[in-house]
């Protein structure tokens, strides 16, 4: 099985924390839709006839697309790929787009899962982030989706925000679970260099919580999710039984995927391909049948490190047997030696012949992964 990711590079406004590739101008939207469809046709052989189990519309703000535009893209995919009968077809959406009429259009286009960018249920935080919706619209969007017939719903929240107290974070979580969604993605704010938040931080216009406070917020997230019977299946992702994101889980499991659109990434087990992160360069490249992209051929070290990085973040953990089969005895032995202190300290534990992070280990996930990496040959 494989997946297709479609990057829709348009937004109504620029969120102050976001460094993803997007444009707030919709001037070239029609040209972009044509280019995306052409790229799907041009790269139909990339997945080597693997059946698609997932299609994911990310961005940007894919909920800005009309029903006809979504049908056009999905139709192009169906014309070139075999799609599983129960394929997960996800669309990322802003709450203010999800009217009852819009939900009906999305279902009509083939969307069966929504990832809704709520981020917070407090208006002052949404304003600070420069989001295009308010808290009332966030709640209404989920209710509209549920009443309209979409029950596979994920919502995004952010912790570690300026002025976010533990009480406010707890209220955000309580509201999220009260909405009875099946999936929650919760991310710690990261200040990226080219964002407005980075500028505000340097100018002293915002202050961030101290590390102990963000750790406390993450620990509350884990405990509240457990209390509501949500499975913590990846560092930032929680779900009800059987409701994990199949698309994102395929990334963490090393499945192959095709990325379409500007800035989209692709992976086929041998290499990674990165489309240019510029709308007009992308469109012109596709039109000239000379797509603008970079490619990285993966070394054995790359493959091993990616396996560690992705699997360690999940509840399935890292398998020494897979390391032995894929990378050899020397690498496996080295892995076990480096892992041993973390097992003794209680940050890693054995679970069904795999090593998984404990709750305390999840606070050190990046450091543990880094220690387990193989350094590239000089």
C-alpha positions in Angstrom: 0.0 0.0 0.0 1.1 3.6 -0.6 -0.2 7.1 -0.3 -0.5 10.4 -2.2 0.0 13.8 -0.5 -1.3 16.9 -2.3 0.1 20.3 -1.2 -2.4 23.2 -1.6 -0.3 26.3 -1.2 -2.9 28.9 -0.5 -4.2 30.6 2.7 -6.5 33.5 3.5 -3.9 35.0 5.8 -0.5 34.2 7.3 -0.5 32.6 10.7 2.2 34.1 12.9 3.8 30.7 13.8 3.7 29.0 10.4 6.7 28.5 8.1 5.0 26.1 5.7 5.0 27.0 2.0 1.9 29.0 1.1 0.6 32.2 -0.6 -2.1 34.5 0.5 -2.8 35.4 -3.1 -5.2 33.2 -5.0 -4.4 34.8 -8.3 -2.8 31.6 -9.8 -5.2 29.1 -8.2 -6.5 27.8 -11.5 -3.0 27.5 -13.0 -2.0 25.6 -9.8 -4.9 23.1 -10.1 -3.9 22.4 -13.7 -0.2 22.0 -12.8 -1.1 19.6 -9.9 -3.1 17.4 -12.2 -0.3 17.4 -14.8 2.2 16.4 -12.2 -0.1 13.5 -11.1 -0.1 12.3 -14.7 3.7 12.8 -15.2 4.5 10.9 -12.0 2.0 8.1 -12.3 4.8 5.5 -12.3 6.6 6.7 -9.2 4.8 4.3 -6.8 5.3 1.3 -9.1 1.6 0.3 -9.3 1.2 0.1 -5.6 -2.4 0.4 -4.5 -3.3 3.7 -2.7 -4.6 3.3 0.8 -4.6 7.1 1.6 -4.9 10.5 -0.1 -4.1 13.5 2.0 -4.8 17.2 1.1 -2.4 19.4 3.1 -1.2 22.9 2.9 -1.7 25.7 3.1 -5.5 25.6 3.5 -7.0 22.9 1.2 -10.5 23.8 2.5 -10.2 26.8 0.2 -10.7 24.5 -2.8 -14.2 24.1 -4.3 -15.9 20.8 -4.8 -15.2 20.9 -8.5 -11.4 21.5 -7.8 -11.3 18.6 -5.4 -13.2 16.3 -7.8 -10.8 17.3 -10.5 -7.7 16.3 -8.5 -9.2 13.1 -7.0 -10.4 12.2 -10.5 -6.9 12.6 -11.9 -5.6 10.4 -9.1 -8.2 7.7 -9.8 -7.4 7.8 -13.4 -3.8 6.8 -12.8 -3.8 4.8 -9.6 -5.7 1.9 -8.1 -7.3 3.1 -4.9 -8.4 0.8 -2.1 -12.2 0.6 -1.6 -11.8 1.9 2.0 -9.1 4.5 1.3 -8.7 7.3 3.9 -9.1 10.6 2.1 -8.2 13.5 4.4 -8.5 17.2 4.0 -6.9 19.8 6.3 -9.4 22.5 7.0 -9.8 25.9 8.7 -12.9 26.0 11.0 -14.3 29.1 9.3 -14.5 27.3 6.0 -16.6 24.4 7.4 -20.2 25.5 6.9 -22.9 22.9 6.6 -22.9 23.5 2.9 -19.2 23.1 2.6 -19.3 19.8 4.5 -21.8 18.5 2.0 -19.6 19.6 -0.9 -16.5 17.8 0.7 -18.4 14.6 1.1 -19.6 14.9 -2.5 -16.0 15.2 -3.6 -15.0 12.1 -1.8 -13.5 13.4 1.5 -14.1 11.1 4.4 -11.7 12.4 7.0 -11.1 16.0 8.3 -8.1 17.5 10.1 -9.3 20.7 11.5 -6.8 23.4 12.5 -8.4 24.6 15.7 -5.1 25.4 17.6 -7.0 27.0 20.6 -10.4 27.6 22.0 -9.5 31.0 23.3 -10.1 34.0 21.1 -7.2 36.0 22.5 -4.8 33.2 21.5 -6.3 32.8 18.1 -5.9 36.5 17.5 -2.3 36.4 18.7 -1.7 33.6 16.2 -3.5 35.6 13.4 -5.9 32.7 12.8 -8.9 33.4 10.6 -11.5 31.9 12.9 -12.7 32.3 16.5 -13.4 29.8 19.2 -17.1 29.7 18.4 -16.4 28.8 14.8 -14.0 26.1 15.9 -16.7 24.3 17.9 -19.3 24.9 15.2 -17.0 23.4 12.5 -16.7 20.1 14.4 -20.4 20.0 15.0 -21.2 20.8 11.4 -18.9 18.0 10.2 -20.4 15.5 12.6 -24.0 16.4 11.8 -23.2 16.4 8.1 -21.9 12.8 8.2 -18.1 13.0 8.7 -17.2 11.3 11.9 -13.5 10.6 11.3 -12.3 14.0 12.6 -9.0 15.2 14.0 -8.4 18.5 15.6 -5.0 20.3 16.0 -4.1 22.2 19.2 -0.9 24.0 20.1 0.7 24.2 23.6 3.7 26.3 24.7 2.0 29.4 23.3 2.7 32.9 24.7 0.7 33.5 27.9 -0.7 29.9 27.8 -1.2 28.9 31.4 -1.7 25.3 32.6 -5.4 26.1 33.4 -6.0 27.5 29.9 -4.3 24.4 28.4 -6.5 22.1 30.5 -9.6 24.0 29.3 -8.5 23.5 25.7 -8.1 19.8 26.3 -11.5 19.5 28.1 -13.2 21.3 25.2 -11.5 19.0 22.6 -12.6 15.8 24.4 -16.1 17.2 25.0 -16.5 17.5 21.2 -16.1 13.7 20.9 -13.6 13.7 18.0 -11.8 10.6 17.2 -8.3 12.0 16.9 -6.2 14.8 18.5 -2.9 16.2 17.3 -1.2 18.5 19.8 2.1 20.3 19.0 4.5 22.3 21.1 5.0 25.7 19.6 8.3 25.9 17.7 9.6 29.4 16.8 10.8 29.2 13.2 13.2 31.8 11.8 11.0 33.3 9.1 7.8 33.7 11.1 6.2 36.7 12.7 6.4 35.1 16.1 10.2 35.0 15.7 10.2 38.7 15.0 7.9 39.4 17.9 10.1 37.4 20.2 13.3 39.3 19.2 11.5 42.6 19.7 10.2 41.5 23.1 6.6 41.7 22.1 5.9 38.1 23.2 7.3 35.9 25.9 7.2 32.1 25.8 6.6 29.7 28.7 9.7 28.3 30.3 10.7 24.7 29.5 9.3 23.3 32.8 6.0 24.9 32.0 5.8 23.3 28.5 6.8 20.0 30.0 4.0 20.3 32.5 1.6 21.1 29.6 2.8 18.0 27.7 2.4 15.8 30.8 -1.1 17.1 31.3 -1.8 16.3 27.6 -0.7 12.7 28.1 -2.7 12.3 31.4 -5.9 13.8 30.0 -5.7 11.8 26.8 -5.3 8.6 28.8 -8.2 9.6 31.1 -10.5 9.9 28.0 -9.3 6.6 26.5 -7.2 8.1 23.8 -4.2 6.1 22.7 -0.9 8.0 22.6 0.4 6.4 19.4 2.9 9.0 18.3 4.6 11.8 20.3 2.1 14.5 19.1 -0.8 12.2 18.1 -3.6 10.6 20.1 -6.7 8.7 19.0 -9.6 6.5 20.0 -9.1 2.8 19.4 -8.4 2.1 15.6 -8.7 5.7 14.6 -5.0 6.7 14.1 -4.2 8.7 11.0 -3.5 6.0 8.4 -1.7 8.4 6.1 0.7 9.8 8.8 1.2 6.3 10.2 2.4 5.1 6.8 5.1 7.8 7.0 6.3 6.4 10.4 6.1 2.9 9.1 8.3 3.6 6.0 5.6 3.2 3.4 6.1 4.8 0.0 4.3 8.0 -0.8 4.1 10.5 -3.7 4.1 14.2 -2.9 2.4 16.5 -5.4 2.5 20.3 -5.5 5.0 23.0 -4.6 7.3 22.0 -1.6 5.8 18.5 -1.5 8.1 15.6 -0.6 8.1 12.0 -2.1 9.7 8.8 -0.8 10.1 5.5 -2.6 12.6 3.6 -0.3 15.6 4.6 -2.4 15.4 8.3 -2.6 13.6 11.4 -1.4 12.4 14.1 -3.8 11.6 17.7 -2.9 9.5 19.9 -5.2 10.5 23.6 -5.4 8.8 25.7 -2.7 7.8 28.5 -5.1 4.4 28.6 -6.8 5.4 30.1 -10.1 8.6 28.1 -10.5 6.6 25.0 -9.8 3.8 25.9 -12.3 6.3 26.9 -15.0 8.4 23.8 -14.5 5.4 21.5 -14.9 4.2 23.5 -18.0 7.6 23.1 -19.6 7.7 19.4 -18.7 10.9 20.2 -16.7 9.8 20.0 -13.1 11.9 21.9 -10.6 12.9 19.5 -7.8 15.8 18.2 -5.8 16.5 14.5 -5.1 18.5 12.9 -2.3 19.7 9.3 -2.8 19.5 7.6 0.6 22.6 6.0 2.1 22.4 3.0 4.5 23.1 5.5 7.3 20.2 7.7 6.1 17.8 4.7 6.0 18.9 3.5 9.5 18.6 7.0 11.0 15.2 7.6 9.5 14.0 4.2 10.8 15.1 5.2 14.3 13.7 8.7 14.1 10.3 7.8 12.8 9.6 4.5 14.7 11.0 5.7 18.1 8.3 8.4 18.1 5.5 5.8 17.9 3.9 3.3 20.2 5.2 0.5 18.0 8.8 1.3 18.7 12.1 0.1 17.3 12.7 -3.5 16.4 16.2 -4.9 16.9 15.2 -7.8 14.6 14.4 -5.3 11.8 17.7 -3.6 12.4 19.5 -6.9 12.2 17.8 -8.0 9.0 18.1 -4.6 7.3 21.4 -3.2 8.5 23.4 -6.1 9.9 24.7 -7.5 13.2 27.3 -4.8 13.9 24.7 -2.0 13.6 22.2 -4.0 15.7 24.8 -4.6 18.4 25.7 -1.0 18.5 22.0 0.0 18.8 21.5 -2.3 21.8 24.7 -1.0 23.5 23.6 2.7 23.2 20.0 1.9 24.2 21.0 0.0 27.3 21.5 3.1 29.6 18.1 4.4 28.6 16.5 1.1 29.5 18.2 1.1 32.9 17.1 4.7 33.5 13.5 3.8 32.6 13.2 6.0 29.5 13.0 3.0 27.1 11.2 -0.3 27.8 10.7 -3.6 26.0 7.3 -4.2 24.5 6.7 -7.2 22.3 10.4 -7.5 21.3 10.6 -3.8 20.4 12.0 -0.8 22.4 9.5 1.9 23.0 9.6 5.2 24.8 8.2 5.4 28.3 6.3 8.5 29.5 9.5 10.0 30.8 11.3 8.9 27.7 8.9 10.9 25.5 10.3 14.1 27.1 13.7 13.1 25.8 12.7 11.6 22.4 14.9 13.8 20.3 18.0 13.3 22.4 17.5 9.5 22.6 17.0 9.3 18.8 20.1 11.5 18.2 22.2 9.2 20.4 21.0 6.1 18.6 21.8 7.6 15.1 24.7 6.4 13.1 27.1 9.3 12.3 27.7 9.7 8.5 31.1 8.5 7.2 33.5 11.4 6.8 
